Amino acid sequence: MMTLSLHLIPLVLLQLIVAPTFSAAYTWQFDATPQQCKKLSISINGSGGKPPYRVLIIPFGPTPLANNVEVRTIMDKQFDDGSKTLSFQLPFPANSQFVAVVSDATGFGSGGTSVAAQVTDSKDASCIDPSKPAAPSFFFSIEPPNQIVQCQPTRIWWEKDSVRGTPNFLGVIPGGQSFTIPESKFTDVQSQGTGFSWTPPLRGGTTLMIVGGDNRGNGSAGSTLKVVDTGFQNDVSCLSNSSPSSTPGSPAGGSYPTSTSGNSAGTGGGSGGTNVGAIVGGIIGGLAVLIGAVLLFFLLRRRDRARQRQKERPVDLLNADDDEDDHPSGANDGAGDRSSRNDLPEYYRPQPYLVGAPTITDTDGRTDAGTELSYAGHRTTGSESRRLSALTSTSRSGTPDLLGTFGPGPGSTVSSSTRKGGVPRQYRAVNIIQHEDAGPSGPPPPADSEDPETIELPPAYTHIRPQ
């Protein structure tokens, strides 16, 4: 993208160079930087114009003098017959601005309109007298007040008694196309004087200067600066491809020489370079935004993948990996014996189930190998279908022995083990009862005997007692 844009820069420069040829049949330029109270020289280039030429100098922007004193006036200067150069004193203070419009016999603004030109200091203030502020020969107003709306009728009016001859009004667009405002039938309106209605065919956002004059010359009524508003309706019915517009830079006319004296020449023919810089800057900014968006996308994608892997990871409730991450090997600060945060408490650690040797102890302390205890704890013989095989005791290491204080149950004894260097510990009694099958019913019948007869009887219900 960057390489393509750099290839387009020479084409843009070429277009800016040849544009004056298409915008006007001739061009013009300032021969030197405008300076306070110095000679301002203007030259006409090309043979497409029709003499006599003339230039209209219009103050632009606020005055730089103290107390907002305005000493600038609109100047309408004509070239000598057949001449293509003009030089006159510029009575404008330093740091002020003006717009120049060059015309020939074909019409107003045929040579184009300059952008706002900056006046530099010359240490000569002989032509500046703040005690004599400038004043127009007559005043004009617009209705609605202080606004120009795109494609909406605007009334321009004045006081009839203050005008000499027929007034005329010019539309000046700095750096763009200037034109004569067409005047329709004059009408008298109470509290608005004499005037006419004009529908500005200008696009919203266009900077417009309306210059008024009469038989005393162009600009004798001064000027007003407005920015065209689109309005609530945004009416475009009056717009076309030929509608006056603002085209910044030298294509509309007016440029400075390459070598000048004094301070900065302000704006002029060099504005084309500014446009190229803006294009390159916009491209670089767009690339930066694009690269930032791509990096952000990959960062977010990487974070999502890490979260997904963490969700799919198995959980070890006994030994979590985060203990190793939080306490790496060799970095425990002397706490090498510290247990993991996920270790079970001592009372709940799993231990193997221990069973002691099977012994039977009688109530009088004697061991009887031939005697057995029934499921209920009574003395029985070996012919019983159920017998107690062993009575043992065991316990879990580290588990509180809640039953040890009450002793074993009846008919049972406790076998115990001792710890090294400790008192024998009480164990909780555990009764284990093993049941055995009764064995075969009896010997099978002889082979030569007959099959026994089977008699099936219904239930007798003798165990049911009447209520």
N, C-alpha and C positions, 0 to 999 in steps of 0.2 A: 504493500500500500504506500509506504514511504517513498520507494523508488519511483513509482508511477507519479506521485504528486510532484517530486522533484523534476521529472520530465515535463510536467505541465507548467512549471514556473516560467520558462522562456516564452511559452505561448501566451501566458498572461501578460508578461512584459511587452511582447510584441503588440498585443491587442491594445494595451494602454498607450503605446507610442503612436499607433496609426489611428486611434479613435478620433483625434481632432479632425482628421481629414474627412471622416464620415459625418461628424456632428456639425460641421460648418464648412463653407467653401473657402474660408481663410482662417488663419489663427492669429493670435496676438500674444504679447508677453510684456512683462515689466523688464525694462533694461537694467534696473538696479533695485536694490531693496528699498522699500518705502521708508523714509526717515522724516522725523519731525521737522517741519519748516524747510525741507529741502526740495529740490526739483524731483518730480516724479515723471519718468520717461516711459512711454508706451510705444511699441513698434508693432506694425501689421506685417504678417508674413503671408505669402501666397498672392495669387492674382485673381482669385475667385470673387473678391468683394467688389462692390460698386461704391466709389467715393460719392459724396463725402462721408468720412467715418466720424463717429462721435463716441464718447465714453461717458458713462454715468457713474459717478462715485457716490456710494450710499453708506453713511455711517452704520456700523453693525455693533451690537452689544452696548453695554453701559459705558459711560464716560469714566476715565481714570482720574479726573480732577477731583479735588476736595469739594465736599458739599454737593456732589453730583451736578456740578456746573457743566452744562453742555455748550460747547463752543463749535462743534462740528455742524456743518450744513451740507445738504446734498449739492453736489457739483455736477453740472452738465457741460462738458467740454467738447468742442468740435474741432476736428483736424482741419488744417488748411486744405484748400482745394487741391486734389491730386496728391497730397502728402500721406505718407504711411507712418509717420512718426509724430509724436506729440509730447511736449514737455511743459509742465506747469508746477507751481509751488503747491505743496500739500500742507494746508494749515490744520493738521490733525496732531494732537498731542501723542507723545510716546506711550506705548502699551495700549493704544486704542486699535480698533479694527475697522475695516471697511470692505465692501463688496463692489466690484467693478463689472459693468455690463458694457460691452462694445457692440455697436450697431453700424450699419451702412445704409445706403439708400433703399435697400430692399425691405427694411423693416427693423423694428426694435428687437434687440437681442440676437441678431443674425450671427454675430461673432462669438456668442457664448457668454457665460457668466462665471466669474471666478468664485472660489471659496473665500471665506473670510481671510483677508490679508492683515498681517500684523505690522504696526508702525513701530520702528525702532527709534532709539534716542540718538540725537545728533548734537547735543549740547547747545542747540540754537532754539530758543523759545521766543524769538522776536515776533512770530506770527500768532502767538497764543495770548489772549487777553481774557482772563477769567471774569473780569468786570463787565464784559459785554457778551452775555449769553445769547445763543442763537434762538430765533423764533421764526416759525413758518409764516408765510403770507396769509394763509387761511387754514382752517381746520376742517377735517372731515371725520366722520364716525361710521361705525358699522352696527348693524342690528341683525341678529341678537348681539348684545354687547360683548366685546372681547373674545369672540370665538368665530371660527370658520369651520363649518361642518361639511363633510364630504357629501356632495350631490344634494345639499339642502339650500334653498334660496337664502341669500344674504343681501340685505339692503345697505347700500353705500349712500350716505347723504351728507349734506353740508348746508351752510347758511347762504342763501342766494345772494345777499347783499355783499358778501365778502369775496366773491369770485369775480375775476376778470375774464370775460369771454366764456368759452365752454371748457369746463374742467375735463381732465383726462386722468386715467388711473392705469398704472402698470403693475403687473405681477412679476416679482423677482424671486427666483428660487436659487439660493446660494449653491454654487457648484452644479446647477442643473439648467433647466430651460426657463427662459424669461419670455413674457408675452404681454400683449396689450389686453387689458380687461375690456370685453365688449360692453358697450353702454346701450341699454334698452331705453324705452321712452321715459323721460323724466316725469316724476310725479311729486306733488306736494302733499305732505302728511303733517298733520298737526303735531307739534312737539318733536318732529323729526326733520323738518325743513324740506329741502328739495333733494331728490335722489333717484336712484334706479335699483332694480333687483338684478342680482347676478347669482347664478348657480355655479359654484366652483367645481370644475371637472378634475379635482385633485384627490389623490389617494390619502387616506388617513396617515398621519405621521409626517407628512411633507412640511418642511419649513418654508413659510411664505412671507414675503415682505410686500406690502401694498404701498406703492408710491403714488402720491397725488400731485397734480400740477394744473396749471391753466395757461393763459397767454403769457405769463411771466416766466414760463419755462417748466421743464420736467422737475418735479421735486419741490416746487414752491410751497406745497401744502405739507411737506414732511413725509414721513413714512411710519408704518406700524408693522411690528413683527408678530406673527402668529404661527401656531402649529396646527395643521388641519386635524380635526377630530373626526373619527369614524361615525360618531353618533350612536344612539341606541338601536336604530333600525339598520345601520350598516348598509345604506343604500348604495348600490354600484351601478345604477341605471345610466349614469352620465359618464362612466369611465370607458375608455377604449385604449387601444395600443398607442394612439397618438396623444394621450393625455399627458400634460406636462408633469415631469417627475424630477426628482433630485438625483443627480449622478455625481458623487463626490470626485474631486480631483480635477486635473487639467483638461479632460476631454471636453468640458463645457466651455473652456476658454480661460486664458490667463495662466502664465507660468513665470518662474523666476530664472535668471541666468544661473549657470553652474557655479560661477565664482562671484561672490557678493562681498560687500564691505559692511561693517557694523555687526549687529547682533543677528539672531536667527531671523530668517526671512518669513517665518510663520508657515502657513500652508500654501500650497500652490501645485506646481508641476510635480513635486516630489511625492504627492499623495499616492501615486501608483505603487511605490515601494512599500508604503504602509499597508496597502491592501494585500500585497504578496506576503508580507510578514504575518499578517493576520491569518492568511490561508495556511501558511506553514505552521504557525502556532496552533491553529485549530486542529490540524492533522496530528501534530505531536500530542496535543491534549487528548484527542480521541484514542490514539494508540495507548497512552498511559492508562486511560480508563479501561480499555479492553484488556490490557495485561493484568491490571488489578482485579478485574472481574474473573479472569481465568484462574489466577492464584487463589482467590477467595473460594471459587468452586472446588478446586482440588483440596484445599484445607478442610472445607466442610465435608467433602466426601471421605477424606482420611479419618476425620473424627467419627463419622457415622460407622465406618468399618470397625474402628476400635471399640465402639460401644457394642456392636453386634457380636464381636469376638468375646467380649466380656460377658454378654448374656448367655452365649453358648457354652461357656466354661463350666465344668462340673464343680460343685460345691463340696468341699471336705469339711464336715462339721467338727472333726476331731483335730485336724491339723490344717490350718489355712495357710496358703502361700504368702499372705500378706505379712505374716510374722517374719518370714525370711527377708521380705523386702524392707520392712521397717527396722529389723535388727540384723543386718548382715553379719557374716562371720568375722570375728575379730573387731567388731565395732560395738560391743555391748557395754563398754565402759566398766569392766569389772563385774558385770552381772551375768557371768557365764552360766550360773545355775538357775537363772530366772526361767520359769516355765512359760510355755506359749499361752497367749491370751485365750485360745480355744481349748486348752486342756480341761478335762472334767475335774470337778472337786474330788477330794480324796474319798469321800463317802460313796461316790457314784462311779468309781473306776471299775471296769469289769475284771473279775478274778475267776480262776478255775474253780469248779465245784469239787470240794474235797469230801470223801466218805471214809470214815474210820473202819477199823476191823470189825466184822460182825460178831457181836457178843450178846448174850442174853443173861441178864442178872436178875436173880430172884429178889423178892422183897426182903429176904433175910440176909442178902449179900452173897449167896452161893450161886455158882454157875451150873446150870443143868442142861447138858447137851441133848438129853432125851426128852426134855419137856419143852413144849411149845406154847405160845400165847395166841389166843384167838384174836380176831379183828377188834373185839370189844375189850381185850386185855385180860380175859379169864384164862385159867389154866386148861389146856386141852390135850388130847392125844394126837399121835401122828396120823390117825385115820380121818381126821377132819379134812374137809375139802379146802379149807383156807387156813393158813397159818402165817404167823409173823416170822419172817426170816431173820430180821436183824433190827436192832434198835441202836442207832448211832446218833452222833451229834457232830455238827460242823458249823462253821460261821464264815462270814465274809470278812476279810482283813480290813480293818479300818472302819467297819460298820458298827454303829452303836448297838449294843446288845440290850434290847428293851425287855426281853423275857428272862434274861439271866438273873435278875433280882428276885424273880418269883420261883426259880428252881424248875426242874423237869416235872413232867406230868406223872401221874400214878403208874406204877408198873414199868417204869423206864429208868435207865441209868444214863449217865453222861460220861463219855470218854473225852478226854481233853489232851491237849498238847501244850507244851511250854515254849515260851520264847527264850532266846538267849539272854541271860542276865535280867529276866523279868519275872513277875509274879504270874502263876498260871491264870489264864483268862477264862471267864465263863463263856460257854458256847450256847447258842440257841438250839433247843432240841428239835430234831426233825424225825418224824415217824415215817418209815418206809414199809409198806405192806405189799408183799408179793403173793399173788393168787396162783394156784396151780389147778390143772384139770383133774377131774376125778379118776381118769384112767378108763380102760375098757370095761364094759358092763359085765362080761363073764366069758367063759370059754365058748367057742363055737359049738354047735350041735354036731353029733357024729354024722358021717357021710351017709350011712345007711338008714338013718332015721327019716321019718316023714317030716314034711314041713309043718311047723307049728300052726295051729289054727289061731287066727286073729279075730277077737270078738270086740266090736266097738260098742261102747255104752254111751248114752247121752249124759250130760252133766246132771248131777243129783241136786245141786243147789242147797246142800245141807248146811252150808256155812252162812246162809242168809237167815237172819233172825227176824221174827215178826216185830213190828213196831207198835 
